Amino acid sequence: KHLEPTCRIRRMDVMENRAAPYLEKCEALLSEGNIDHAIAVLQASPANLVPEESSEVQFHFGLCFMMKQDMATALEHFSQSIELNQLHTAALFNRAAVYLQTGNFQGALTDLNRCIEIDPQDPEAFQNRGFAKIQMQNATGALEDFDHAIGIDPGNYGVLNNRANLLLNALNDPDRAILDLNAAIQLCPNEYVSYKNR
């Protein structure tokens, strides 16, 4: 009965530029859990970067502070990243994740709408938008988003579980929920959550 939003820990397309070595080192340090050292690496990055590079640096600062659970500072850096590059979907997505964690569901919805506008094939954006809608008492809208996410990525174990939880707990549709839980078990037979919810 636990819904879990996703967040993006890392950009998949690190640019080839002057900031790239700092960003790559930061990501390596974050994967090791060395957040403070990652912040120090970012602080040492060149100051006179073009806006797209600066956007990436701010995005990575946001990741660091999000991992430190300093959501206010993470929010500032994700917002600066977006200000520098309004098409930075990972920054929008992660700022929405911060909004979800801090209870600003309208802010999350706005950012996730923008993510989906930029990339309408992003199942995680639909899933997290579904979480925002649940918190805003819009279970039907959440179900539409979970349906859309599964339409894009039918093998997404997490979305299947989350949709099943929504069907069971908010929409009173146990038959459809069982179908999702069975599909999730088939995808990941060693994961206990689907068994527990079924």
C-alpha contacts under 8 A as a table, 3 or more apart, distances in Angstrom:
res1	aa1	res2	aa2	distance
1	K	165	N	5.62
1	K	169	N	7.65
1	K	197	N	6.92
2	H	162	N	7.72
2	H	165	N	7.47
3	L	131	F	7.71
3	L	162	N	5.58
3	L	165	N	7.31
4	E	158	G	7.90
4	E	162	N	7.34
5	P	97	A	7.43
5	P	127	Q	7.17
5	P	128	N	5.43
5	P	131	F	6.73
6	T	97	A	7.31
6	T	124	E	6.77
6	T	127	Q	7.99
6	T	128	N	6.67
7	C	93	F	7.11
7	C	94	N	5.82
7	C	97	A	5.95
8	R	11	R	7.51
8	R	90	A	6.72
8	R	93	F	7.26
8	R	94	N	6.21
9	I	63	L	6.51
10	R	27	E	7.07
10	R	63	L	7.90
11	R	14	V	6.50
11	R	90	A	6.70
14	V	20	A	6.52
14	V	23	L	7.48
14	V	24	E	7.54
15	M	20	A	6.08
16	E	19	A	7.95
16	E	20	A	5.79
17	N	20	A	5.29
17	N	53	E	7.42
18	R	21	P	7.08
18	R	46	P	7.48
18	R	49	L	7.66
18	R	53	E	7.91
19	A	22	Y	5.47
19	A	23	L	6.20
19	A	45	S	6.35
19	A	46	P	6.96
19	A	49	L	7.63
19	A	53	E	6.27
19	A	57	V	7.37
20	A	23	L	5.03
20	A	24	E	6.00
21	P	24	E	5.17
21	P	25	K	6.11
22	Y	25	K	5.15
22	Y	26	C	6.01
22	Y	41	V	6.12
22	Y	42	L	6.09
22	Y	44	A	7.92
22	Y	45	S	6.10
23	L	26	C	4.96
23	L	27	E	6.16
23	L	42	L	7.15
23	L	56	E	7.80
23	L	57	V	6.94
23	L	60	H	7.15
24	E	27	E	5.14
24	E	28	A	6.23
25	K	28	A	5.08
25	K	29	L	6.17
25	K	38	A	7.26
25	K	41	V	7.25
26	C	29	L	5.13
26	C	30	L	6.10
26	C	37	H	7.91
26	C	38	A	4.53
26	C	39	I	7.30
26	C	41	V	6.32
26	C	42	L	6.82
26	C	60	H	7.53
27	E	30	L	5.01
27	E	31	S	6.13
27	E	38	A	7.47
28	A	31	S	5.18
28	A	32	E	6.49
29	L	32	E	5.07
29	L	33	G	6.26
29	L	34	N	5.10
29	L	35	I	6.64
29	L	37	H	6.96
29	L	38	A	5.51
30	L	33	G	4.83
30	L	34	N	5.49
30	L	35	I	5.55
30	L	38	A	6.38
30	L	64	C	7.31
31	S	34	N	7.60
34	N	37	H	5.66
34	N	38	A	6.33
35	I	38	A	4.97
35	I	39	I	6.28
35	I	64	C	5.89
35	I	67	M	7.45
35	I	68	K	7.28
36	D	39	I	5.12
36	D	40	A	6.35
36	D	64	C	7.94
37	H	40	A	4.97
37	H	41	V	6.27
38	A	41	V	5.10
38	A	42	L	6.38
38	A	64	C	7.19
39	I	42	L	5.13
39	I	43	Q	6.16
39	I	61	F	6.59
39	I	64	C	6.62
40	A	43	Q	5.00
40	A	44	A	6.39
41	V	44	A	5.20
41	V	45	S	6.70
42	L	45	S	5.22
42	L	57	V	6.73
42	L	60	H	7.80
42	L	61	F	7.10
46	P	49	L	6.48
49	L	52	E	7.94
49	L	53	E	5.75
49	L	54	S	5.66
50	V	53	E	5.42
50	V	54	S	6.17
51	P	54	S	4.95
51	P	55	S	5.92
51	P	84	L	5.48
51	P	85	N	7.09
52	E	55	S	4.99
52	E	56	E	6.45
52	E	84	L	6.56
52	E	85	N	6.11
53	E	56	E	5.13
53	E	57	V	6.41
54	S	57	V	5.03
54	S	58	Q	6.15
54	S	81	S	7.26
54	S	84	L	7.21
55	S	58	Q	5.15
55	S	59	F	6.04
55	S	80	Q	7.05
55	S	81	S	4.13
55	S	82	I	6.89
55	S	83	E	7.88
55	S	84	L	5.33
55	S	85	N	6.08
56	E	59	F	4.92
56	E	60	H	6.21
56	E	81	S	6.65
57	V	60	H	5.17
57	V	61	F	6.25
57	V	81	S	7.71
58	Q	61	F	4.98
58	Q	62	G	6.18
58	Q	77	H	5.14
58	Q	78	F	6.43
58	Q	80	Q	6.37
58	Q	81	S	5.07
59	F	62	G	5.00
59	F	63	L	6.39
59	F	77	H	6.21
59	F	78	F	5.38
59	F	80	Q	7.97
59	F	81	S	5.40
59	F	91	A	5.90
60	H	63	L	4.93
60	H	64	C	6.28
61	F	64	C	5.09
61	F	65	F	6.34
61	F	74	A	7.09
61	F	77	H	6.15
61	F	78	F	7.96
62	G	65	F	5.28
62	G	66	M	5.96
62	G	73	T	7.15
62	G	74	A	4.13
62	G	75	L	6.72
62	G	76	E	7.47
62	G	77	H	4.80
62	G	78	F	5.32
63	L	66	M	5.00
63	L	67	M	6.14
63	L	74	A	6.72
64	C	67	M	5.22
64	C	68	K	6.34
64	C	74	A	7.46
65	F	68	K	4.81
65	F	69	Q	6.19
65	F	70	D	5.18
65	F	71	M	6.69
65	F	73	T	6.23
65	F	74	A	4.87
66	M	69	Q	4.96
66	M	70	D	5.73
66	M	71	M	5.63
66	M	73	T	7.93
66	M	74	A	5.23
66	M	98	V	7.64
67	M	70	D	7.55
70	D	73	T	5.70
70	D	74	A	6.21
71	M	74	A	4.89
71	M	75	L	5.90
71	M	98	V	6.25
71	M	102	T	7.70
72	A	75	L	5.15
72	A	76	E	6.43
73	T	76	E	5.07
73	T	77	H	6.42
74	A	77	H	5.25
74	A	78	F	6.14
74	A	95	R	7.82
74	A	98	V	7.67
75	L	78	F	5.20
75	L	79	S	6.00
75	L	95	R	5.95
75	L	98	V	6.66
76	E	79	S	5.16
76	E	80	Q	6.21
77	H	80	Q	5.00
77	H	81	S	6.12
78	F	81	S	4.98
78	F	82	I	6.24
78	F	91	A	5.38
78	F	92	L	7.22
78	F	94	N	7.27
78	F	95	R	5.73
79	S	82	I	5.11
79	S	83	E	6.11
79	S	91	A	7.67
79	S	95	R	7.20
80	Q	83	E	4.97
80	Q	84	L	6.32
81	S	84	L	5.25
81	S	85	N	6.20
81	S	86	Q	7.99
81	S	88	H	7.52
81	S	91	A	6.53
82	I	85	N	4.90
82	I	86	Q	4.82
82	I	87	L	7.28
82	I	88	H	6.14
82	I	91	A	6.30
82	I	92	L	6.79
83	E	86	Q	5.95
85	N	88	H	5.59
87	L	118	I	7.08
88	H	91	A	5.48
88	H	92	L	6.41
89	T	92	L	4.94
89	T	93	F	5.88
89	T	115	C	5.43
89	T	118	I	7.33
89	T	119	D	7.94
90	A	93	F	4.96
90	A	94	N	6.05
91	A	94	N	5.19
91	A	95	R	5.95
92	L	95	R	5.14
92	L	96	A	6.11
92	L	111	D	5.49
92	L	112	L	7.01
92	L	114	R	7.60
92	L	115	C	6.48
93	F	96	A	5.10
93	F	97	A	6.31
93	F	111	D	6.69
93	F	112	L	6.26
93	F	115	C	6.62
93	F	125	A	6.89
94	N	97	A	4.78
94	N	98	V	6.26
95	R	98	V	5.04
95	R	99	Y	6.21
95	R	108	A	7.35
95	R	111	D	7.34
96	A	99	Y	4.88
96	A	100	L	6.11
96	A	107	G	6.73
96	A	108	A	4.07
96	A	109	L	7.23
96	A	111	D	5.62
96	A	112	L	6.41
97	A	100	L	4.99
97	A	101	Q	6.23
97	A	108	A	6.82
97	A	128	N	7.65
98	V	101	Q	5.06
98	V	102	T	6.12
98	V	108	A	7.88
99	Y	102	T	5.12
99	Y	103	G	5.94
99	Y	104	N	4.74
99	Y	105	F	6.25
99	Y	107	G	6.12
99	Y	108	A	5.19
100	L	103	G	5.29
100	L	104	N	5.92
100	L	105	F	5.66
100	L	108	A	5.91
100	L	132	A	6.69
101	Q	104	N	7.78
104	N	107	G	5.38
104	N	108	A	6.38
105	F	108	A	4.95
105	F	109	L	6.06
105	F	132	A	5.27
105	F	133	K	7.71
105	F	135	Q	6.84
105	F	136	M	6.92
106	Q	109	L	4.98
106	Q	110	T	6.17
106	Q	132	A	7.47
107	G	110	T	5.15
107	G	111	D	6.32
108	A	111	D	5.27
108	A	112	L	6.03
108	A	129	R	7.30
108	A	132	A	6.50
109	L	112	L	5.15
109	L	113	N	5.95
109	L	129	R	5.84
109	L	132	A	6.02
109	L	133	K	7.53
110	T	113	N	5.18
110	T	114	R	6.40
111	D	114	R	5.08
111	D	115	C	6.26
112	L	115	C	4.84
112	L	116	I	6.14
112	L	125	A	5.83
112	L	126	F	7.52
112	L	128	N	7.45
112	L	129	R	5.85
113	N	116	I	5.19
113	N	117	E	6.10
113	N	129	R	7.56
114	R	117	E	4.91
114	R	118	I	6.24
115	C	118	I	5.21
115	C	119	D	5.94
115	C	120	P	7.65
115	C	125	A	6.63
116	I	119	D	4.88
116	I	120	P	4.56
116	I	121	Q	7.37
116	I	122	D	6.73
116	I	125	A	6.45
116	I	126	F	7.28
117	E	120	P	5.85
119	D	122	D	5.89
121	Q	152	I	6.41
122	D	125	A	5.54
122	D	126	F	6.76
122	D	149	A	7.45
122	D	152	I	7.55
123	P	126	F	5.17
123	P	127	Q	6.17
123	P	148	H	7.32
123	P	149	A	4.19
123	P	150	I	7.14
123	P	152	I	6.03
123	P	153	D	6.48
124	E	127	Q	4.89
124	E	128	N	6.10
124	E	149	A	6.91
125	A	128	N	5.26
125	A	129	R	5.98
126	F	129	R	5.03
126	F	130	G	6.11
126	F	145	D	5.08
126	F	146	F	6.47
126	F	148	H	6.84
126	F	149	A	5.52
127	Q	130	G	5.01
127	Q	131	F	6.58
127	Q	145	D	6.14
127	Q	146	F	5.47
127	Q	149	A	6.08
127	Q	159	V	6.67
128	N	131	F	4.94
128	N	132	A	6.41
129	R	132	A	5.03
129	R	133	K	6.24
129	R	142	A	7.20
129	R	145	D	6.85
130	G	133	K	5.05
130	G	134	I	6.20
130	G	141	G	6.94
130	G	142	A	3.91
130	G	143	L	6.84
130	G	144	E	7.77
130	G	145	D	5.25
130	G	146	F	6.21
131	F	134	I	5.06
131	F	135	Q	6.39
131	F	142	A	6.62
132	A	135	Q	5.21
132	A	136	M	6.30
132	A	142	A	7.82
133	K	136	M	4.84
133	K	137	Q	6.29
133	K	138	N	4.99
133	K	139	A	6.61
133	K	141	G	6.36
133	K	142	A	5.30
134	I	137	Q	5.10
134	I	138	N	5.28
134	I	139	A	5.25
134	I	141	G	7.96
134	I	142	A	5.85
135	Q	138	N	7.39
138	N	141	G	5.37
138	N	142	A	6.25
139	A	142	A	4.93
139	A	143	L	6.12
139	A	166	L	7.42
139	A	170	A	6.59
139	A	171	L	7.21
140	T	143	L	5.09
140	T	144	E	6.36
140	T	171	L	7.99
141	G	144	E	5.07
141	G	145	D	6.38
142	A	145	D	5.09
142	A	146	F	6.20
143	L	146	F	5.03
143	L	147	D	5.96
143	L	163	R	6.74
143	L	166	L	7.30
143	L	167	L	7.93
144	E	147	D	5.04
144	E	148	H	6.11
145	D	148	H	4.99
145	D	149	A	6.14
146	F	149	A	5.01
146	F	150	I	6.21
146	F	159	V	6.49
146	F	162	N	7.86
146	F	163	R	5.95
147	D	150	I	5.21
147	D	151	G	6.10
147	D	163	R	7.76
148	H	151	G	4.90
148	H	152	I	6.37
149	A	152	I	5.21
149	A	153	D	6.08
149	A	154	P	7.76
149	A	159	V	7.19
150	I	153	D	4.83
150	I	154	P	4.53
150	I	155	G	7.36
150	I	156	N	6.71
150	I	159	V	6.72
150	I	160	L	7.20
151	G	154	P	5.70
153	D	156	N	5.66
155	G	184	A	7.98
155	G	187	L	6.88
156	N	159	V	5.56
156	N	160	L	6.36
156	N	184	A	7.98
157	Y	160	L	5.24
157	Y	161	N	6.33
157	Y	184	A	5.20
157	Y	187	L	6.69
157	Y	188	C	7.16
158	G	161	N	5.19
158	G	162	N	6.10
158	G	184	A	7.98
159	V	162	N	4.94
159	V	163	R	5.91
160	L	163	R	5.23
160	L	164	A	6.11
160	L	180	D	5.38
160	L	181	L	6.76
160	L	183	A	7.49
160	L	184	A	6.05
161	N	164	A	5.03
161	N	165	N	6.22
161	N	180	D	6.72
161	N	181	L	6.16
161	N	184	A	6.69
161	N	193	V	7.83
161	N	194	S	6.47
162	N	165	N	5.06
162	N	166	L	6.26
163	R	166	L	5.03
163	R	167	L	6.09
163	R	177	A	7.29
163	R	180	D	7.38
164	A	167	L	5.01
164	A	168	L	6.11
164	A	176	R	7.38
164	A	177	A	4.21
164	A	178	I	7.08
164	A	180	D	5.70
164	A	181	L	6.39
165	N	168	L	5.11
165	N	169	N	5.83
165	N	170	A	7.90
165	N	177	A	7.10
165	N	197	N	7.70
166	L	169	N	5.31
166	L	170	A	5.31
166	L	171	L	6.48
167	L	170	A	5.89
167	L	171	L	4.81
167	L	172	N	5.79
167	L	173	D	5.11
167	L	174	P	6.50
167	L	176	R	7.10
167	L	177	A	5.54
168	L	171	L	6.16
168	L	172	N	5.09
168	L	173	D	5.66
168	L	174	P	5.31
168	L	177	A	6.12
169	N	172	N	6.18
173	D	176	R	5.76
173	D	177	A	6.31
174	P	177	A	4.82
174	P	178	I	6.04
175	D	178	I	5.30
175	D	179	L	6.61
176	R	179	L	5.12
176	R	180	D	6.54
177	A	180	D	5.16
177	A	181	L	6.22
178	I	181	L	4.98
178	I	182	N	5.97
178	I	198	R	6.31
179	L	182	N	5.16
179	L	183	A	6.20
180	D	183	A	5.06
180	D	184	A	6.12
181	L	184	A	4.97
181	L	185	I	6.12
181	L	194	S	5.39
181	L	195	Y	7.49
181	L	197	N	7.48
181	L	198	R	6.23
182	N	185	I	5.09
182	N	186	Q	6.19
182	N	194	S	7.63
182	N	198	R	7.96
183	A	186	Q	5.05
183	A	187	L	6.28
184	A	187	L	5.04
184	A	188	C	6.10
184	A	189	P	7.75
184	A	194	S	6.47
185	I	188	C	5.12
185	I	189	P	4.73
185	I	190	N	7.77
185	I	191	E	7.29
185	I	194	S	6.05
185	I	195	Y	7.12
186	Q	189	P	5.65
188	C	191	E	5.67
189	P	192	Y	7.90
191	E	194	S	6.85
191	E	195	Y	7.72
192	Y	195	Y	5.30
192	Y	196	K	6.13
193	V	196	K	5.10
193	V	197	N	6.17
194	S	197	N	5.15
194	S	198	R	5.96
195	Y	198	R	5.13
